[in-house]
Amino acid sequence: MSRSHRSIQAQVIILSLAFTALIALSVFLASIVSLYHSTLRATTQSAEYNLQTLANTLRQNVQEIDSLANWCTVDSTLRNFVFGIRSDQQLLDVYNTLLNKYSSQYTARYLCRLVVTDGDRQLIQQGTMVSQSQPLTLDSLDQLPGFAGGSSEDSWTMLAEDPLTYNHKLMIPVIRTMTRMQSSAKVYLMVSSDMITDAMRDYALNEGCDLFWLMNGSAWRLENGALQPVAPEDWQPEEAQDLRRYELLDSQTRLYACGDRTLVAYPVGYHDLYVAQTLPDAVIAEQFPDMLMPLLWALAAILLLGVVLAMLLRHVIAVPVQALQEQLHRISSGDFTANPAIEWHNEMGDIGRGINGLSRSVSTLMQKRLDDELQKKDLEYRMLQNQINPHFIYNTLNSIKWMATIQHAPGIAEMTMALSRLLKSVSKGSERLVPLQEEFALLNDYFTIQQYRYGGTITLDVTYIEDERLTQSCLIPRFTLQPIVENAIFHGIEPKGCAGSITLTVAHDPANGDVLIDLNDDGVGMTPEQAARALADPGPEDAKAKFRHVGLCNVHKRLQYSFGESYGLSIRSTPGQGTTVEVRLPGEPEQKGELT
């Protein structure tokens, strides 16, 4: 990093620290004074509001259950049943009356038992646990918690297990007494503790706090979804004295000091029932060391403001410098694309516009060089192509001269027609790529002339074409095969001094789908060094013969110009046995090749 960059970063840090120091004292003093009281007040009121919501739900349930118990004491059908005014034949009417009333209650799922009995001879019951417990009889009534000697005042005062059930779930007895003259009967309800725990299940409780159910001076703590009794020695709450700092929302809310915890309790509204929760320890602590949390919050706020200032200053100064540096790095890596994002409306933007101008100038220069190279390549291609035509015409006319000398008539017409077709093909346009079938036609015309020259001692056979459609779909540079066949005749078969043959095959390369054309002759062959030299550019000693001996190097370079470096010619040859020249073409020339 340069000295100027270090200076900018140092200025950003110094300004950030100065700004942080100016606001630190005021933020700290304000937070240290108000944080404790505001947090305590907010936490207490939040707990109070949650308890009010929970108490309201439970109040509706308790009210409905009390209403059901009171209804049982005044319903004429039930009264006539327990006091023996009607015969037992009307028991079904009594059962249906009780069932219909029970089923219409929202709290029916919490009513484990609903018993109406005179304790002596009449007994009828309903509830969720009737079929899941031991049979309830007149003799076993006293086993029910609070039944023996119980009265309405004993309702909602205890949590006890039903000894006749198998799951030992906690129940709350609700008792009503009905009298008629000298007779009395009881209505007994057992309310499942699920009514309490279900309402508490979705209660928003802070971590480290406990939720309680208070009933008749006893406390039950919610643990793992169930109510657990609190031992009397652990439950000795004292009503808090200083309530002003808590700013309670409702006058019915009670605050208790229970050991080192503060308890907020709110009444259900009936039968001295409360729901309560403890406040977090950090909220109710009054010692100064417990103010570390507000202090940490204040310091975090100061730090955040300092970071914001540093970010702003960095955005104004450091970020533009970094953007300019990155643009220069891209230019040095060869990417001369202009970046409009660095052209800000300030002094930094002037530098950015200068850098972008430099990038555009370099890009324009490079594009011009590229266009020049493409033109040079195109001219070189055309030069290589044009080298073939006069050379070929020269050899063809020479062959016609030989035939006219030795035969005086037959074959001249056919050779002339073949020459005419060849000259027409040479002069009929500037297409670089032609279908294989057109190239085969050119090759056939050329070979017709050569057969007359050599008196029929050479043959050209197409021995295998993998797919006839290739002759129409596969494209090849014009006059590619003719120079290969010419080299096979002049440098392979003719030096042998006897008859010879050339075979041609067309197939796909199974590895990548390229088209392979093999031209095989049975001539004198060549050494590996001669094969390599045939595809290389001619040296200075061959410069004079370059035009007259257009060879395989010319064809190889034209194929690479057309299709790429992976295509062209390859030679396999064995001295004394013959030579195979392989032409590799792309399988999809419309995508890989250079079109017209």
N, C-alpha and C positions, 0 to 999 in steps of 0.2 A: 504493500500500500504506500502511495506517495505521501509526501509531507503535507500537500494541500488537502488530501483526503483525511488525513489524521486531524488536521486543523478543523475541518467541517464537523467531524464526529465529536471532537472535543467541545466545540461550541454548542452542539446539540445537547450534550450531557450537562454542561455548565448551566445553560438556560433552563433545562429541566429541573436540576437541583435547586436553582434559585426560585423557580416558581413553586416547587414543593415546599421549600422552607417558608415562603410567605404564607401559605395556606395551612401549614401543619399545626401551628399553635391554635388558630381559631377552630379548626375542625376537631382537634383533640379536646379542647376545653368544652365545646358544645356537646360532644359525644359523651364525655365523662360525666357530665351533669345530668343529661336527659336519658341516656341509654338505659340505665337501670330501671328507672320508673316507667318509661314507655314500654320496655320489654315485659316487665312484670305485669303492667296493666293489660297489654295486648294478650299475653298468655292466659291470664286469669279470665278475661272476658271471652276469649275463644273457648276455654274449657266450660265456662258458664253457659254459653250459647249451645254448645254440643250437649251438655247435660239437660238443658231445657228441651231440646228436640227429643232426646232419649226418654225423658220423663213424660213428655206428651204422648208418645207412643204407648208406654206402659200404662199411663193413666187411662187411656181409652180401653185397653184390655181389661184392667182391673174394674173399671166402671161397668163394662159389659158382663163380666163374670158376676159382679155383685147384683146386677139387674136380673140375671138368670136365677141366682139364688133367691132373691126376693120374690120373683115370679112363682117359683116353686111353692112358696109358703102361702100364696093367695089363690093359686089356681084351684077352682072348685073340683075339677076332675081328680087332681092329686089329693086334695083334702078329703074328698069322699072316700078315696081308696084307702088312705092310711088310717082314717078314723072308722072304717068298717061300715059306712052307710050304704055302700053298694056291694053286690055279691061278687064273688070271684069270677063269675062268668064274664064280667065286664073288664077283666084284666087286660085284654087286647086293646081296648079303647084307651086305657090308661097308658099302656106302653107306647102306642102310636102318638098320643098327645105329647109324652115326654120326648120321644124320638124326633118329632117334627120341630119342637122348640130347640132341642139340642143341635140338630143339624143346621138350623138357620143362624147359628152363632159363628161369627168370624173366629172366635177363640176356641171353637170346638176341638181343634187339633191339640190344644193344650189341656183339655179336660180329660184327665185319665179316669176319673170316676165321678159320676153324678148319682148319688144314692138318696132315695126318699124312703124312710122307714119309721115305723113306730117303735122299733127296738124289741118288739115282742112277737108279732105274728105277721106283719105286713112288711115286704121289702121289694123294692124295684130299683134297678140301676141301669146306667148307660155310661159310655165312655170309651176311650181309645184302648185302655188296658184291660177291659173286661174279659176279652178272649185270650189274653196273654198272661194271666195270673191264676193263682189258685182260686177256686170258687169262693165267692163271698156269701156267707150264710148269717143268719141271726146270731149264731153262736160265735162267729169270728168278727163281729162288728167292732168289739172292744179292742181288737188288734190294730185297728186303723189309728194313726197318730191323731191325738186330740179329740177322738170321738167320745170316749168315756168322760162324762162330766163337762164336755165342751159346750160353749155357748157362742153367741154372735161376737162377743168381745174377744174370743180366742181366734177369730179369723185373721188371716194375714199376719200372724205373729211368729210363725216357725217354719223352718225348712227341715223336713224329715223324710226318711225312706218309707215306702209302702212295703210292709213285710210280706204281703201276699204276692208281690211281683217278683220276676226273676232278674230284672236288670238293675235293681236297687237304685233307681233314679230318685233324685230329690223332688219332693212334692211340698206344696203349700196348702194346708187345710183351710177351707172356707166353710163355716158352719152357720146354719140358720135354724131357729126353733119355731115350730108352729103349734098352737094350742087350740083346744076346743073343749070348753067346759072344764072338766077335771082331767082330760086326756092331753097328752103332748106327743109330738113327733119331731123328727129332725130331717133337715136337708143338709147333706154332707157332700162337698165337692173337693176333689184333690186336683190342684192345678200343677202341671209340670213346670219344673224350673226352666224348661226350654223356652217358656214365654219370656223369661228375663234374658237368657243367653242369646236367643235369636235376635232380640232387639239390640243387644250389645255387640253383635258380630261385626256390624259395619261401622262401629263407632270409631271416629278418628282419634286415636290415642297416641300421644307423643312417646318417643322412645324413653324408657326409664320410668314411665308413669304407670300407675295401677288404677284399675276400675273396680268400684265396690258397689255392692247391693246392701243397703242398710235397712234393717227391719227389727222393730221392737228392741232397740238398743244393741243388737248383734250385728256383726259385719261379716260379709262374704266377699271374697276376692275372686275376680274372674281370672282363671289360669287355664290355658290351653282349651278354651271354649267351655269350661265347666266352672261352677261356683264352688269355692273351697272355703271352709269356715276359718275365720281369723281367731286365734286364741285370745281369751279375755285379757291375759297379761300383755298381749301385743296391741291391744285396742283400748287405748285410754285417751281419747281426743279431748282437747280443751278448746273452747270457743275463742277464736282470735279477737283481740281487742282493737287494734288499729286497722280499721277497714277503709279509711279514706284513701290510702295510697293504692288500693286495689281498684277503686271506682267500679263497684259491681253494677250490673245492669238491672237486677231485680232485687227487691227488698226481701224476697223469700229465700234467696241464696244464703247459705251458711258457710262460714270459713272456720276451719278447725286446725289447731296445731297438734299434730300427731307425731310425737318424738321430734325428729329434725325435718319432718316433711310438713307441707301445708296441704290441707284437704279442702276441696270445694265440693259442697253437697247441695243438691237441689231436690225439693220434695216432689213426689209423684202426685200428691194431692189427696190421697186417701190413706187411712190406717197407719199413719206414722211411717210411711215408706219413703226412702230416699235413694237416689243414685248419686255416686260421688266418685271423684278422681283426685289423685295427688298431682301437685304441680311439680315440674322439673326442679331438681335441686339447684341448678344454676340460677333459676329465676328467683327463688325465695331467699337465697343467701344474701346477707346484708354486710358481710365483712368486705373490706376494701380489696383484699386479694382476688375476690370473685369478680372484680371489675375488669379483670384482664381480658375477658371476652369482648366487651365494648371497646377496650383499647385496641385490641387486635383489629376489630372492624374499622376503627378510625384510621389506624395505620394502613390498612388495606385500601381504604378510600383515598388516602393521600398518595399512596404508591400508584394507584390507578390513574389519578389525575396527572401525576408526573409522567407516566407512560404515555398518556394521551398527548401531552405536550410534546414529548419526544417524537411521537409518531407524526404529529403535525409538522414539526420542524424538519423531520426527515423527509416528509413528503414534499416540502417546499424546496429543500436544498439537496439532501443526499440522494433521494430517488432520481431526480433529473440527472445528476452526475453519473449515477450507476447506469441509467438508461443510455446515456451517451457512450459510456465505456463499453457496454454490451454491443451497441451498434458498431463501434470501432472494431470490437473483437470479431463480429460477424463479417465485416469487410475484410479483415486480415485473414479470415478462414475461407474467403472466396465467395461469400454471399453478398452481392452488391444490390440487393433489393432495398429500395428506399423505405424508410419507416416514418409515416406521417405523425406517429404518436410523439415524436421528439421535437416537433415544431411548435413549441409553446409560444405564448404571446409575452415573452420576456427575453432577457438577455440570453438565457439558456436556449431558448427557441431559436435565436439567431445562429447559435453554434450548430444546433440540430439541422437547420435549413442548409447551412454550408456543408455539413456532412452528407446530407441527402443529395445535394447538387453534385458533390464529388462522386457519389455512388452512381447517379444517373449517367454522368459523363463516362465513367469506367464501363458501365453496362453497355452504353451505346458503342464505345470503341470495341468491346469484346464481341458484340453482335456483328459489327462490320467485319471483324476478322473472321468470324464464323461463316458469314456469307461468302467472303472471299475464298475460304477453304472449300466450301461446297461447290462454288463455281469452278475452282481448280480441279476438284475431283470429277465433276461432270465433264469438263473438257478433256481430262485424261482418259475417262471412260470412252468418250466419243473417238478420241485418237486411237485407242486400242481397237475399237470396233472397226474403224475405217481402215486400219492396217490390213484387215482380213480381205476386204473386197478386191483391191488391185492385185494382191498376191494370188487370190483364188482365180481371178479372171486370167491372169498370166498363165497359170498352170493349165487351165482348161483350154485356152487357145493353143497352147503347145501340144496338148493331146490331140486336138482336132487336126493340127498340122501333121502329126505322125500318122493318123488314120488316113488322111487324104493322100499321103505319100505311098503307103503300102497296100491300100485296098482299092482306091479309085472310085468307090461307090457305096457298097452296103455299109450300114452303120453310121454314115455321116449324117443322114436325116435324123436318126434317133438321137445321136449325140448333139446335133444342133437344137433339137426340141428340148432336150434336157438342159442345154446351156441357156436356152431362151427362158425356160422356167426359173432357172437359178438367177439370171440377171433381173428378171421381173421381181423376184422375191427380194433381191438386194436393194432394188430401187423403189419399192412400193410403199415406203413410209418409214417412220422413225420409231416404230414400236420396239421396245427393248426385249419384252418377254412375249413368247408365243407358246401355244399349246404344244405338247409333245408330238401330236399327230402331224402338225405342220412342220416341225423340225425333222420328223422321220421322212416326210415327203421331200424336203430339201436334200436330206442325206441320200435318199434313193436316186434322185436325179444326178447327184454328184457321183455315186457309185456306178451308175449306168455308164457314164463317160469313162471312168477308170477301168471298167471291165473290158470295154473296147480297146483301150490302150494296152492292156496286158493280155489281150487275146483270150479272155475268159479263164485265166489261170487263178484268179482270186474270186472268192465268194463272200457275200455278206448275208448272214442269216439272223433273223429275230427268233431266238429259240424259246423265250419265255417272257410273258407279260402277266404279272400276278392279277391284275384287274384292268380290263379294257377301258374302264372309265378314267383311269389315270392318263390315258393319251389325250383326253379332253380337258380334265381338270388341272393337271399338273402343268405349270408354266416353266419355261426354260429360256435363257437368253438366245437370241437368234444366232445361228452358226456356231453352236457350241460343239455338237457332235462331229461336224465335218472336219475341223482341224485334228480331232483325235483320230478319226479314221485315216486321214491323210498321213499322219505320223506313223500309224500302224502299217500302212502300205509302203511308204518310202523308207522308213528306218527299221521296220521289222521284217516284212515279208520279202521285199525286193532284194535286200542284201543276202537273203537265204538262197536266191537263185533258182527257186522252184515254186510250184503252186502253193497257195496259202489260203487260209480262211479267217474270217472275222465273225464272231458271234456277239449278239446283243441280248441282254436280259433286263427286265424292269421289275422291281419288287419293292416292298416296304421294309424298312428297318424295324424289326419288332421292338427294339429298345425305346425308340422315341417317335416312330411313325414317319420318319423322313423317307423320301423316295430315293432309291439307289438304282442307277443305270450302270451296268457293267459292260464294257467293250473289251473283248478278249481276242487276241490274235495269237497265231502259232508261229510267230517269226523268230528272230534270233535272240530276242530278249535283251536285258541290260543288267548291269550290276547295280547294287543299291546306291553307289555313288552317282552313277549316271541317272538313276531315277530321281534322286534328290535334286540334281543339277537341272533336270528337265522342268521342275516346277519353280526354280529360283530365277530371280532377275538375271539377265545376261550381264557378264562382266565387261570391262572396257575392251577386251580383245574381241568380244562378239558384237560391239556396237555397230560395225559396218554391216553385219549380217542380220541385224535385228529386224529390219523391214522385210528382207527377202525370206527369212525363215520364221514365219509366225508360228509359234509352237504352243506347247501345253501351258507354259507360264502365262501367256496372254489369256487363255480360256480360264485358267484357275483364278486370275485376278478379276476377270469380269464377273465370275460367279460370286466372289466375295463382295464385290461392289454391289451386286444386286441383292444378295440375301444375308450377308454377314460373314464374320470370320469363321464360323463353325461349318460353313458349306464350302464346296469347291471340289478339287480333284485329289485323288490319292492313287498311287501306282504300286502294284504288286507284280514283280517280274523275276523270272529265273533265267539266267543266260542259257541259250540253246533250246529253251522250251517255249518261250512266249511271254507276253505281257498282258496284264489286265489293268485297265484304267477305270476307276470307279468315280462316277459323278454323283455327288450328294446334293439333293434338292429338298427344299422344305415340303412337308406333306400338305400344308395349307398355304399356298403361295399368296392367296388374297390377303392373308393376315401377316405373313412373315416376309414376303418378298417385296421388292420395289416395283410398284405398278407403273404403267405407262404414264 
